Amino acid sequence: MEKVRSADGTLIAYERSGTGSVLVLVHGTATDSRRWATVRPQLEERFTVYALDRRGRGQSGDSSAYSIEREYEDIAAVVRSIPQPVNLLGHSFGALCALEAALLVDNLHKLILYEPAVPLGRPLYPAGMRAGIQELIDSQDRNGALMLFYRDVVGIPESEIELMKKEAAWTARLEAAHTIPREFADEDYSLEPSRFAGLQIPVLLLQGEKSPDLLKAATEAVNAALPESRIVILPGQQHLAMSTAPDLFVRLVTEFLTDSD
């Protein structure tokens, strides 16, 4: 993997593969770049893929003090290091970070956000959830922490969690489980539409037809805040179409990125 130095000096790792226009992939909570294994082979047929490890997981470094703003800077550092127009795709917490990173760079071509984790004046997480997950991590029950997060926070049905467990990325999820509590920092995020008025690039917002209402509302709020965005519904899907409908996911991403309009 290659590495680039972020604004605070932390080294951020990414794996580059494929050929074509550039597509930077930003994973969500409790995983690393292995999250994209189900769709990367198809994406690599059309794009030069940069799959990064967010700080604190995979081969990326970390800092002693965590701040969500450092995550924005990490993505921006990767995007700025690429000497050509960049397409950026983020999922969940990674989508929120990608949205903010878009304000820090000037070589972004198109942006794809899959259900960004944006609070809308109500709690994103059930009361006591952060403490409950931390307690499981402290007792070395990483699997239990993951199950609690995906089942009770993201609302993923047991059948889809079992599918996730069969993927190579499940190992990455176990390794990164200790980073879940710190990413509750997105609860303090405030979406300010005026800040995005100048983001004059095409934006695709992906939304699962059966995703929790909280994630749907967040996607709709981001859509309303952006000048050139549109929502595309993933039929029959929830928050993890990369796992449950990889062909559909790749098709929608490819169609958006190759559309010259």
N, C-alpha and C positions, 0 to 999 in steps of 0.2 A: 504494500500500500504506500501511496505517496502522502506527504503531509504538508500543511501550510500553517503558518503561525498566526493565531488570532490576535486581536487588539491587546489582550492582557498577557500575551506571551505563550498561552496554551497552544500546544500542537494539536491540530485537528487532522485526522487521517481520513483518506478516501481511497476507494478503489476505482480505477478508470478502465473501461472496457467498451467494446463495440465501435461502430463507425457511424458517422453522420453528424447532424447538428447536436449541440450539447444539451444534455438533460441531467440536472443535479437532483438527486433524490434525498429527501430528509425524512427519516423515520420518526415514529411517535415514541410514546413512553415505554420503558421496560423492554428494550431490544437494541439492536445495532444494525449495521448495514445488511446483515443477513436477512433482515425482515423482507427484503425485496427478491429473495431467491426464487419465488414462484413466478415472478414476472420479468426478471432481468433478462433471461435468454431471449425472450421475444422483443423486449425493448432494445437490446443490443443490435438487433437486425436493422434498426432504423436510426439509432441514436448513439452518440458517444456518451456513455452513462458514467456519471460521477456519483457513486454511492458512498456517502460519508457516514462516519461514526460520530454521533453527537458526543460532546464532552462527557467524560466519566464512563465511557463504555467502549467496547472493542479496542482498537489500537490508538484511540485518541487520548490525549492527556486530560487533566482536570486541574481545578484550583481549590484551594483550601476553603474559600468562601463562595457559595453559589448565588448567582443572580440570573434571572431569566434574560436580562439584557445581554449578558455575555453570550447566550445562545444565538441571539440575533447577529452579534458580531462574528461568531464562528462561521455561520452560513455566509455572511457577507464576505468574509476573508476567502472562502473557497471560490465564491462567484467572481470576486475581483481578480483572483489569480488566473482566471481563464481569459486569454486574449481574444475573445470573440463573443458574439451575442450568446446569452445563456437562457435556457428554459429551466424553470425551477418548479419542483413538485414536492409538496409537503403533506404529511398525513397526521391528523389529530393534533397533539401538542406540537409536533413538527410543522404542521400547517400554520399554526399561530406564529411560530418562530420564523417561518418562511415569509409570511405576510409582513412582519416587521423588518425582516432583512431586506425586503424589496425596496424599502425607503432608504437604505444605506448604500445602494449600488446604482451604477448608471449604465450597465451593460445587460440589463434584463430584457429578454424578448417577449416571453410569455410566462404566465404563472398559473399553476394548478394547485388548488387547495381542497383536500378531501376532509370535510367536516372538522374545521379548525375549532379547537377547544377554547371558546370565548364565553366568559360569564356575562349574563344579561340581567344584572340586578337581583339575582337569586343564587343560592349556593350551587356550585358545580358538583359538590360531593356531599354524601350523607354525613350527618353529624358524627364526629368521632372516627371517621374513616381513616384519616391520616394516622392517628394514634394506633388504631387497630392494625394497620398494615405495618407500621414501625415495630409494633410488639411482635408480630410474626417474624419479621426480618431479624430482630434481636434474638429470637429463639431459634434462629437458623432454619426456619420453615419458609424458604423462598417460594416453594411451590404453592403453599397456602396463601402467601402474600399476593402472588399472581392471580390465583383463583378468586380471591376476594376483590381485587381490583377489576378484573375483567367481568366478573359476574355482577357485582353490586355497584360498581361505578360506571363502567362503560355499557352495561346491560347486554352483554354478549350471551346468547343461549348456550347451554351446556354442550349441545351438539357441535357448535362452531369452536368452542374451546377445545374439545376433543380433537377436532381437525387441526387446530393450531399446534397441539402437542405432538403431532406427527411430522411437523415441519422442522427443518434444520434450525430455523430461527428460535425454536423453543429453548435451546441451549443458551442462545444469546439473551433470551428473556430472563432465564434463571440467573445468569451472570449479572444482569443489569437491575435485578429486582430491588437492590438497595437504593437505587436512584428514584424510585417511585415517590416517596414522601416529599422530596424536595421539589418535585414538579407540580405539587399542589400550589406552587407559586402562581400558576395561571389564574387562581381564584382572585388575585389582586389586580389582574389586568383590566384595563378599561378601554373599550373600543371607542375611539374618537373619530368619527367619520371625516371631519375637516382635515385631519392629518393625511388622508389618502386622496384628497381631491386632485392632486397633481400626479397620481399614479396612472398615467395614460398608456397602459399596456393591456392587451387582452388577458382576461382572467377567467379560468374555468373553475367552477365550484362543483365538486362531486358530492352527491348526497344519497345515502342509502334509502330506498323506499320504506324499509322497515326499521330504520334507525330510531333511537330514542328521541322523543320530542325535544329534549334539551339540545341535542346536537343539530336537529333540523332548524330550530330557532336560531342557533348560533350561525349556521350557514346562511340563513336568510338575512340576518343582520349584517354579516360581512358583505353579502351581495348588494345590499342597499347602500353600503358605505363606499363601494368602489365604482368608478366612472364607467368602466368597460368590462363588466363581468356578466356572467350568466350561470344559472344552475342547471345541471344535468342530473336527472334521477337515475340511479342504478336499480333497475327493476328487481324486486325480490331480495335485495341485499340490505345488509346493515353496515357496520363500521369497518368490515374487513374484506372487502371485495377482492383485494389482492390474493387472498387465500380461498375465498368461496366462489369467485367468478373471475379468475385471472384473465381469461380470453376477453371477456367483456371489458374489464378494466383497461387492458392494453389497447383494445380497439378504440375506446373513447379518448384515451390519452393521445394515441397516434393521430386520430382524426383531427383533434384540436390543434396539435402541434404542427401538422402538415397542411392545415387549411391556410391558404394565402390571403383569405379575406380579412 
